[in-house]
């Protein structure tokens, strides 16, 4: 954990809290470390998704009906 950590209150479902406590104990890590790592991973995934969307911004859009017609023409459905 960083030296400038900010204290925050999180409300977890009882089952999630128990699972987190058990994981922290068996992994010899703090619950905060595990939650921080999970948040970082989620934010990295969001960043990757946004980059993918940005890279495809100039692609032509297709309606659902057009897409189904293409699948039918390809013999996929």
C-alpha positions as CSV (number, residue, x, y, z in Angstrom):
1,X,0.0,0.0,0.0
2,X,1.2,3.5,-0.8
3,X,2.3,5.8,2.0
4,X,-0.4,8.3,1.1
5,X,-3.3,6.0,1.3
6,X,-6.8,7.5,1.8
7,X,-9.2,5.9,4.2
8,X,-12.5,5.0,2.7
9,X,-15.6,3.2,3.8
10,X,-16.9,0.4,1.5
11,X,-20.0,-1.6,2.0
12,X,-19.6,-5.2,0.9
13,X,-22.1,-8.0,0.8
14,X,-21.5,-10.3,3.7
15,X,-20.4,-13.2,1.5
16,X,-18.0,-11.0,-0.5
17,X,-16.5,-9.7,2.8
18,X,-16.0,-13.2,4.1
19,X,-14.4,-14.3,0.9
20,X,-12.1,-11.3,0.9
21,X,-11.1,-11.9,4.5
22,X,-10.3,-15.5,3.8
23,X,-8.4,-14.7,0.6
24,X,-6.3,-12.0,2.5
25,X,-5.5,-14.5,5.3
26,X,-4.5,-17.3,3.0
27,X,-2.5,-15.0,0.7
28,X,-0.8,-13.2,3.6
29,X,-2.0,-9.9,2.1
30,X,-4.2,-7.1,3.5
31,X,-7.7,-6.7,2.3
32,X,-6.7,-3.2,1.2
33,X,-4.0,-4.6,-1.1
34,X,-6.4,-7.0,-2.7
35,X,-9.1,-4.4,-3.3
36,X,-6.5,-1.9,-4.6
37,X,-5.2,-4.5,-7.1
38,X,-8.7,-5.3,-8.2
39,X,-9.6,-1.6,-8.8
40,X,-6.3,-1.1,-10.7
41,X,-7.1,-4.2,-12.9
42,X,-10.6,-2.8,-13.6
43,X,-9.3,0.6,-14.5
44,X,-6.7,-0.9,-16.8
45,X,-9.4,-2.9,-18.5
46,X,-11.5,0.3,-18.9
47,X,-8.4,2.0,-20.4
48,X,-8.0,-0.8,-22.9
49,X,-11.6,-0.8,-23.9
50,X,-11.6,3.0,-24.4
51,X,-8.5,2.6,-26.6
52,X,-10.2,-0.1,-28.7
53,X,-13.3,2.1,-29.1
54,X,-11.1,5.1,-30.1
55,X,-9.3,2.9,-32.7
56,X,-12.6,1.9,-34.2
57,X,-14.3,5.3,-34.1
58,X,-14.0,5.8,-37.9
59,X,-15.5,2.4,-38.8
60,X,-18.8,2.3,-40.5
61,X,-21.7,1.4,-38.2
62,X,-24.2,-1.3,-39.0
63,X,-27.7,-1.8,-37.7
64,X,-28.8,-5.0,-36.0
65,X,-31.0,-5.8,-38.9
66,X,-28.1,-5.3,-41.3
67,X,-25.8,-7.5,-39.2
68,X,-28.4,-10.3,-39.1
69,X,-28.8,-10.1,-42.9
70,X,-25.1,-10.4,-43.3
71,X,-25.0,-13.5,-41.0
72,X,-27.8,-15.0,-43.0
73,X,-26.0,-14.3,-46.3
74,X,-22.8,-15.9,-44.9
75,X,-24.8,-19.0,-43.9
76,X,-24.0,-18.4,-40.2
77,X,-27.6,-18.4,-39.2
